[in-house]
Amino acid sequence: MSFADTLEKIPLSLLLERSLETQENDFQKSFNRPLKNLEDFLRLISPRGSHHLESLAQASHRLTLQRFGRVIQLYAPLYVSNECVDTCLYCGFSRENEIKRLTLKPLEVRQEARYLLKKGFRHLLLVSGEHPRLTPPEYIREVIALLHKEVSSISLELAPQTKEVYQLWKEAGAEGLVVYQETYQPEEYAEVHLAGKKKNFKWRLETPERGYQAGMKRLGIGVLLGLSDWRKDALALVAHAQYLLKNCWRAQLTMSLPRIRPAAGGFSPKHFIQDREFVQLICALRLTLPDVGIVLSTRESPTLRENLLRLGITQMSAGSRTEPGGYEHPNEAEKQFEIEDTRSPEEIASVIQKQGYEPVWKDWEALLNA
């Protein structure tokens, strides 16, 4: 049974209603014992839980130190194309947007990678719009094989593929797969994905499982906060993580919680999560999933990123550009979204060190697996 089948059986709305009715005694019971089920997690992210944010933060900090130490892994996204055949209302790459499009040649991708290598990065995330003709599997394979000669660790955030394509990419040198469901609510998903293969909710939802079957060593999942009720999506995200930890246990798991940022098309989200709720969510995730990495992108402000360093974050992007060719040769190609933390990798590494943590540029997990 795939997670798509499992998700259909989880009474998300009923559980959410119960969490909103959480009383003080119920919260204390969940907070003072090892978390056992989804209802315990929902109590932590309930309105009642927000009254105990300081206690949640302290517990999350202690648990993160126990499981991960004082280490923050740094990575950089490397965009190879903003060409896309999908219509996704929230994305700057949506095919309906009249923007300057660009797909890098493999050697141009290598130039971008070498720029990032000079900055210290050894862990790169390849990102692209979804265009089966301009960025087919063969093109991605060529790019991976070229970068693998110089880059220690390569992960992919690309259009979902078959198991066979993932095997091809793994053989070329990729070892990580990142795919965000955007929202786990089928109705809300359909409202913002109007055309293209990304409309297929179940196909996307089952992508991590296909990647794992192909031999990917790292899996990344997440939600785009703002598309649906954040508590309901968080509940589904935890259920997804628990499923993958049980059924794809040989892979390292991370999760990310990007919040919608301004982009071409001017999409305005129906839902919003405040900074305080965002912090509460991250702490609750750490307490519920103590061994899962939590990723924080440059979508967030410098101040918030610095404050979250101690509260459960294990990986951060730095110096990010969200358009193809944006590192070595800045151009007019459209960004996927606007970033908030524009500091250089060196500045972010310095901030991490000043807080008593160690910025790590190399993925040691990949070396151990090798």
Salt bridges, closest charged atoms under 4 A:
ASP5 OD1 - LYS202 NZ 3.74
GLU24 OE1 - ARG48 NH1 3.39
GLU24 OE2 - HIS52 NE2 2.92
GLU39 OE2 - ARG18 NH1 2.94
GLU39 OE1 - ARG43 NH2 3.94
ASP40 OD1 - ARG33 NH2 2.81
ASP40 OD1 - ARG43 NH1 3.02
GLU96 OE2 - ARG95 NE 3.31
GLU130 OE2 - ARG204 NH1 3.57
GLU150 OE2 - ARG114 NH2 2.76
GLU175 OE2 - ARG218 NH1 3.28
GLU182 OE2 - LYS198 NZ 2.84
GLU182 OE2 - ARG204 NH2 3.55
GLU191 OE1 - LYS270 NZ 3.22
ASP275 OD1 - ARG259 NH2 2.82
ASP291 OD1 - ARG67 NH1 2.75
GLU300 OE1 - ARG259 NH2 2.63
GLU306 OE2 - ARG343 NH1 2.61
GLU323 OE2 - ARG321 NH2 2.69
GLU340 OE1 - ARG261 NH2 2.98
ASP341 OD2 - ARG305 NE 2.70
ASP341 OD2 - ARG343 NH2 2.75
GLU346 OE2 - LYS119 NZ 3.52
ASP363 OD2 - ARG218 NH1 2.55
